[in-house]
Amino acid sequence: MQLPTHHSPFNLKEVQNILTTENKFITDLLGILPFPNTKQQSGMYLPLLFTVQCITESLIDDEDESLFVENEGNETNNDDEQYPNRKMKSRAKSLVELQSRLQQMSQKKNLSYKERLLKKTIKSKIKKKGKQDQRNVKVKMERVKKEVKQETDPNDQSSSVKTTTATANSDNEKMVFSKFDLSGIGKQKSKKTKQDPQTILENLKKRKEEVKMLQETGDISKAVQINEKVSWKNAFAKVDGVKVKDDEHLLSKSIKKRDQQKKQSKKKWEDRKANVKKLQDDRQKKRQANIDKRKQDKKTKQFKRGVKKGKIIPGF
């Protein structure tokens, strides 16, 4: 059977019908032929089947591309008609959409291998998205901290000005090797000193007195500004995990506790010193008594020897 020679628009269905009839003819022919029993001779017909398959594929692949472009719209419509239930899945744009997809998949009881893999990838994406959101929140918090510090503490800007001037001065001195101030690198970090509750309590009292004085003089806005500054500072410290000590009652309680501990430790130390002194005196007395006894024993021994030799010793 020959293909039409005249140039007409490419019809995929017609070519498929031709190829299916040819394939049926060849399979019927191979079904009639007697196949050998041995495995070596049975491989004789495999090249023939392979050539038929290659011919069917090459007939579609070797056509002119322009013919496929003309019927591209028809092919997509035909595919949609053949597979009406096919849905093109788009990528999830948010964390909520990923969670909804995971919930839909978890509701299914029997999942295929592909669905299980998809569920695993969705879980990993949700985990990554959550970590990214946490990082974004942390960055935003740090940015807000910096903005609040710049608004409340204008002295912080002076430090940045100092660093820039230092690098500028180095440029004037023809320091060509670097544009950055690297003097702070390599220095040891300052150790965190434990704050004394007595000093904290004194600072709290001073600040309260200052606010009270401002309220009495009528400068209420400045007093409110000081209170807001302190509250923001405490809030940021709590976010960082630092324990904020701003309760006068608890501070005074801790001071009393510390004083009691000092008194107890002082008493224990005095008792220990007295006990050590007593033990030392007892040992010294015992040692001296042993030395005196040894001397006396030595003398009596000498006297006894003298008596045996005939010496007259009073008392013996």
C-alpha positions in Angstrom: 0.0 0.0 0.0 1.5 3.4 -1.0 1.2 6.9 0.4 -0.4 9.6 -1.7 2.2 11.4 -3.8 0.5 14.8 -4.1 1.4 17.5 -1.4 -1.6 17.7 0.9 -1.9 18.9 4.6 -0.5 16.3 7.0 -3.2 14.1 8.5 -1.9 12.3 11.6 -5.0 10.0 11.9 -4.7 8.8 8.3 -1.0 7.9 8.8 -1.8 6.1 12.0 -4.5 4.0 10.3 -2.1 3.1 7.5 0.6 2.1 10.0 -1.9 0.0 12.1 -3.0 -1.9 9.0 0.6 -2.6 8.0 1.4 -3.7 11.5 -1.6 -6.0 11.6 -0.5 -7.5 8.3 3.0 -8.2 9.5 1.9 -9.6 12.8 -0.6 -11.9 11.0 2.2 -13.0 8.7 4.6 -13.7 11.6 1.8 -15.6 13.4 1.4 -18.0 10.4 5.1 -18.7 10.1 6.4 -21.7 12.2 8.7 -20.6 15.0 11.7 -22.8 15.9 12.0 -24.4 19.3 15.6 -23.5 20.1 16.4 -20.2 21.7 19.2 -19.4 19.3 17.0 -19.8 16.2 14.1 -17.9 17.8 16.2 -14.7 17.7 16.1 -14.7 13.9 12.8 -12.9 13.8 13.7 -10.2 16.3 15.5 -7.9 13.8 12.4 -8.0 11.6 10.2 -6.8 14.3 12.7 -4.1 15.3 12.9 -2.8 11.7 9.0 -2.6 11.5 9.0 -0.5 14.7 11.7 1.8 13.4 9.8 2.3 10.2 6.6 3.3 12.0 8.5 5.8 14.2 10.5 7.3 11.3 7.4 7.9 9.2 6.1 10.3 11.8 9.5 11.9 12.8 10.9 12.6 9.3 7.9 14.7 8.1 8.3 18.4 7.3 8.0 20.6 10.5 5.7 23.0 8.7 3.0 20.4 8.3 3.0 19.8 12.0 2.8 23.5 12.7 -0.3 23.9 10.5 -2.2 21.2 12.5 -0.8 22.0 15.9 -4.0 23.5 17.2 -6.0 20.5 15.9 -3.7 18.1 17.7 -4.1 19.8 21.0 -7.8 19.8 20.6 -7.8 16.1 19.8 -5.7 15.3 22.8 -8.1 17.2 25.0 -11.0 15.3 23.4 -9.2 12.0 24.0 -8.2 12.8 27.6 -10.9 15.1 29.1 -9.9 14.3 32.7 -6.3 15.4 32.3 -5.4 18.5 34.5 -2.3 20.6 34.2 -0.9 21.0 37.7 0.7 24.4 38.4 3.3 25.0 41.1 2.1 26.0 44.5 2.7 29.7 45.1 2.3 29.8 48.9 2.7 27.7 52.0 -1.1 27.5 52.5 -1.5 25.9 49.0 1.2 23.3 49.8 -0.4 22.5 53.1 -3.8 22.0 51.4 -2.3 19.7 48.8 -0.6 17.7 51.6 -3.9 17.5 53.4 -5.7 16.2 50.3 -3.0 13.5 49.8 -3.1 12.5 53.5 -6.9 11.9 53.2 -6.2 9.2 50.6 -5.7 5.7 52.1 -4.0 3.8 49.3 -1.3 5.9 47.6 0.8 4.9 44.6 4.6 5.1 44.4 4.5 8.4 42.5 2.0 9.9 45.0 4.1 8.9 47.9 7.2 10.5 46.3 5.1 13.6 45.7 3.9 13.7 49.3 7.5 13.5 50.5 8.6 16.4 48.3 5.6 18.5 49.5 6.6 17.8 53.1 10.2 18.9 52.4 9.0 22.0 50.6 6.8 22.9 53.6 9.7 22.5 55.9 12.0 24.7 53.8 9.3 27.3 53.4 8.8 27.4 57.2 12.5 27.8 57.8 12.6 30.6 55.2 9.7 32.4 56.9 11.4 32.2 60.3 14.6 33.7 58.8 12.6 36.5 57.2 10.9 37.3 60.5 14.3 37.3 62.3 15.7 39.7 59.7 12.7 42.0 60.0 13.0 42.0 63.8 16.7 43.0 63.6 15.8 45.7 61.1 13.2 47.1 63.4 15.6 46.9 66.3 18.2 49.0 64.4 15.6 51.5 63.4 14.3 51.9 67.0 17.9 52.3 68.3 18.7 54.9 65.7 15.5 56.8 66.7 16.1 56.5 70.4 19.9 56.6 70.6 21.4 59.2 68.2 24.8 58.5 69.8 25.0 55.3 67.8 25.4 57.2 64.6 28.6 58.8 66.0 30.3 55.4 66.1 29.5 54.7 62.4 30.9 58.2 61.6 34.1 57.4 63.5 34.6 54.2 61.6 34.1 56.0 58.2 36.5 58.8 59.2 39.1 56.3 60.3 39.0 54.6 56.9 39.1 58.0 55.2 42.1 59.0 57.2 43.8 55.8 56.2 43.1 56.8 52.5 44.7 60.2 53.1 47.8 58.4 54.5 48.0 56.4 51.2 47.0 53.1 52.8 46.3 51.3 49.5 46.0 47.7 50.6 42.4 48.0 52.0 39.3 50.2 51.9 37.9 48.7 55.1 38.7 49.2 58.8 39.9 45.7 60.0 41.2 46.8 63.3 38.3 45.1 65.2 39.1 41.7 63.7 40.9 39.3 66.0 40.0 41.0 69.3 38.6 38.8 72.0 34.9 39.2 72.8 34.1 41.0 76.0 32.8 38.6 78.6 29.3 39.1 79.8 29.4 40.5 83.3 26.7 39.4 85.8 24.8 42.5 86.8 24.6 43.3 90.5 21.0 43.6 91.8 22.0 46.5 94.1 23.2 48.6 91.1 20.1 47.6 89.1 17.8 48.7 91.9 19.7 52.0 92.3 19.3 52.7 88.6 15.6 51.9 88.7 15.1 54.3 91.6 17.1 57.0 89.8 15.0 56.6 86.6 11.8 56.7 88.6 12.9 59.9 90.4 13.9 61.4 87.0 10.5 60.6 85.5 8.8 62.0 88.6 10.7 65.2 88.4 9.9 65.6 84.7 6.2 65.1 85.5 6.3 67.6 88.3 8.0 70.2 86.1 5.4 69.6 83.3 7.6 67.9 80.7 5.3 64.9 80.4 6.3 64.1 76.8 10.0 63.6 77.8 8.9 61.3 80.7 6.7 59.3 78.3 9.6 59.1 75.8 11.9 57.7 78.6 9.3 55.1 79.6 8.8 54.0 76.0 12.5 53.7 75.4 12.9 51.5 78.5 9.9 49.3 77.5 11.2 48.8 74.0 14.6 47.9 75.3 13.1 45.4 77.7 10.9 43.9 75.0 13.9 43.4 72.6 15.9 41.9 75.4 13.1 39.4 76.2 13.0 38.5 72.5 16.7 37.8 72.5 16.2 35.5 75.6 17.8 37.9 78.1 16.2 37.9 81.6 15.0 41.4 82.4 15.3 42.5 86.0 12.9 45.4 86.5 10.9 44.4 89.6 11.9 46.3 92.7 10.3 43.8 95.1 12.2 40.9 93.6 15.4 42.8 93.4 15.2 43.8 97.1 14.4 40.2 97.9 17.4 38.9 96.0 19.6 41.5 97.8 18.4 40.3 101.2 19.0 36.7 100.2 22.5 37.6 99.0 23.2 39.3 102.3 22.0 36.3 104.3 24.2 34.0 102.2 27.2 36.3 102.9 26.5 36.2 106.6 26.1 32.4 106.6 29.3 31.9 104.6 31.1 34.3 106.9 29.9 32.3 109.9 30.9 29.0 108.4 34.3 30.4 107.6 34.8 31.6 111.1 33.7 28.3 112.6 36.1 26.5 110.2 39.0 28.7 111.2 38.3 28.1 114.9 38.1 24.4 114.3 41.3 24.3 112.4 43.1 26.3 115.2 41.8 23.9 117.8 43.0 20.9 115.9 46.4 22.5 115.4 46.7 23.2 119.2 45.7 19.7 120.1 48.2 18.2 117.8 50.9 20.5 119.1 50.1 19.6 122.8 50.2 15.9 122.0 53.5 16.3 120.2 55.0 18.2 123.1 53.8 15.6 125.5 55.3 12.8 123.5 58.7 14.7 123.3 58.7 15.2 127.1 57.9 11.6 127.8 60.7 10.4 125.5 63.2 12.7 127.3 62.1 11.4 130.7 62.3 7.8 129.5 65.8 8.4 128.3 66.9 9.9 131.6 65.4 7.0 133.6 67.2 4.5 131.4 70.5 6.2 132.0 70.0 6.3 135.8 69.2 2.6 135.9 72.4 1.8 133.9 74.4 3.9 136.4 72.8 2.1 139.4 73.8 -1.3 137.9 77.4 -0.1 137.5 77.5 1.0 141.2 77.0 4.7 140.9 75.2 6.3 143.7 72.3 8.3 142.4 69.8 10.0 144.8 66.3 8.8 144.4 67.3 5.3 143.1 
